[in-house]
């Protein structure tokens, strides 16, 4: 089944900080490390891809067009644009960590590296505030990367799970939720669902949710990637039954 739905490239801004309470800085923070996925962004940041401005001829109109898109390299940016020659792809260098972010990080006793972008700093600040201390599994990172999700390699596990969950198409989202329930109950890492031995079980759950309107309503009203015991939620209880885990 298809797992991905296409979304336009976006340049994610810094986290909102205006309403943050000052006492968050009292928690002892770990020294967060970026996930090593075997790629260094050409823009110098810790992003999993860079933003390019691509100019070229749009085949459907025969006219020059300009778009912004995230890609691994200039070559990839040109290819992904779908334009015909002549094509140019200019690398956009992201804004570096701001003085406001650094001041807040100091309150949190949070280290932000010198070459971090605004997005990197936002990921680190959000991670500290949300206590999202665990790094995502490399398989999940590569899965998200293949989905063309743009993210900082400093992103926390829970934040990346949420990003993946909301990027998936409906059927895949249902299956991924069942997988998250399984991982939560079995206390296992969340990785690439496509490689999971129980993938067929998760996909069966997705089929059930789609075909049973009461399950669809239950899921859409209550189910999020932040998995907790939801024994009163029908979609959650059915997920437990499907994966064979006691309530």
N, C-alpha and C positions, 0 to 999 in steps of 0.2 A: 504494500500500500504506500501511497505517497505520504511522506512525513512533513514536507515543508510547504509553506505558503510564502509567496514573495511579498516583500515590503520594501518601500523606497529607502535609500540610504539616508541616515539621519546623523546629525552631529550632536551627540548628547552633551548637555551642559552640566554645570556643577550642581551638586545636591543643594537643596534648599536648607539654609542654616539659620534663618532668622529666628525660628522658634525653639532652638535647641537649648536645653537647660545647661547651666554651667557645670553642674556636678557630675556630668558624664565623664569628666577627666579623672575621676577618682579610681576608675577601674584600671587594674594592671593589664596593659595590652601586650600581646605577643608581638614579635618582630615579623611582620608579614613579608612573605616572599612572593615574587611574581611566578606564575606557572611557567615552566620551561616547556614550550611546545615546539622547539626547534625552529623558531622564526623570530627575527628582529625587524621591527617596522622601520622602513626607510625614513620615516619622519622623526626618528629618534625617541619616540615615546614608547610606552609599554602596551600599546594597542595591538590587537591581533591582526590588524590590517590598517592601511593608510587611506586617507581621503584624497581623491584626484578630481581635478576639473578636466573633463574630456570634451574636446571639440572635434567634430567631424561631420560627414554627410549622412543624414538619416535616409536610409533606402526608401522608405515609404513616401517621402516627400521630395527627395532629391535636393533638399536644402540643408544648409549648415545649421547645426544644432549644438547646444552646450548643456552638459549635465554634470552633476557631481555624484560620484559613487565610490564606495569603499572597495579596495582591492589589495592584493598582496604586493603587486608590482605594477610598473608602468605598462608592461606587456599585457598583464591580466586586465588592467583597466581599459585598455584599448579593445581587447577581445570582448569583454563583458558589455561594452557600450553598444555593440551591434552596428556601429557606424562603419562606413566605407571610407577609403582614403580620399583626400588627405586627413589623417587623424593626428591629434596631439593630446598628450595627457600630462598635465602639470600637477606636481605634488603639492598638496597643501600642508603647511607646517602648523600643527595645533598650537593654541595658546598654552603657555607653560603655567604651572601652578601659580595661583595668585597670592598676593600678600594676605588677603583675607583668609584664604584656605590655610596658609602657613600659620597665621595667628591662632586659628581655631585648632589646628593640629597640635600646636604647642600646648594649648589648654588640655588637650586629650593625652598629651605625652606620646604623640603618634609621629613616627618618622615618615617623612615624604621625601623621596630621593630628588636630587637637584634637577634631573632631566624629566621629571614627571609632568605630564600634561594636566590640564584642568580635569579631563575625564579620569586620569589616573588618580589624582588627588581626591576626586569625588568618590571613586570606588573605595579608596582607603578609608576615607572619613565615614562613608556609609557602613563599611565593614566593621569599624570600631563601634559606631553607635548601635548597630543592629546585633552586635556580638556574634557576627558571622565569621568566626575565627578560623574555621576549617577551610582549607583550600579545596577546590573541586578536583575530582579525579581527572587524570589526563584524558581518559577516554571520553568523558563528558565534555571536556574542553574542546577536543577535536571534533566531536559530534556537533557542538554549537558552532564551531568554526566552519564546518561543512555546510551548515544552514545559512551561511553568510551573515551571521550575527556579528556585529561589531562590539567589542567589549575590551576593557582593560585586562591585562593578564594579572592584575592585582585583585580581580573580582573574587568575592567569597563564594563558597559552595552554594549556599541558599539563594544568593542573588542570581547566580548563573542558572540554577534549576528553574527559577521563576522566569528568567528571560527565555529559556528554551520552551517552557510550558506555554507561554503566551504567543510564541511564534508558530507553534505547530498548528496544522489545520485541525478541524473539529474531531475527526475520527482519531487522528494520531494523538490529540490532546487527551481524549478519553483513555486510550491505551497507556499513555505516559503516566496518567494519574494512577491507574491500577498498578503500574510498575513502582511508582513512588510509595503507594500504600504497602506493597510487598517489601520494598527496601526499608521502610520505616519499621515494619513489624519484625523483619528478620535481622535488622541492624546491619545491613550491608551497604556498600558504597553505591551511589547512583552513577552509572556509566553510560555507555551507548546502548540504548534499548534494542537496537537492531541486532546486537550480538548476544542478547540474553537468551538462555535456553528456554525460558518460559514466555518468549515473545508471543507465541500463538495463543497462550492463555490471556495475555493482556489485550490482544486484538479481539479475542472472543468477548471480553468485557466491553470493549468499544462497540462491537456489533449489538450487544444487548442494550446498551444505553441509547443507541440510535433508534432501535426498533421499539423500545418501551418508552412511551412518552412520559410516563410518571417518573421513570429513571432520568430521562433527559431534563425534566424540570428540577428534580432533586439535585442533579449534578450542577446545572447552571446556577442554581440559587445558593449552593453551599460549598462546592468543591473548589479548592485552591491548591497551589503547589506547596503551601505551608501545611504539611500533613500533621494532624494531631488525631487522637482518638475521637471519632465522631459517631458514637454508637447510635445516636438518634437519627442520623442521616442515612436515608435509604441507599443512595448511591455508594456510600462508604461501606455499609453493611454487605451490599452485593459484591463489592470488590473483595472483601474478606472471604466471602463464600467461594468466589471464583478461584482465588489463589489458594484456598484450602487452609487458611489461617484462622484459629479460634478467635472469637470476638473478645 
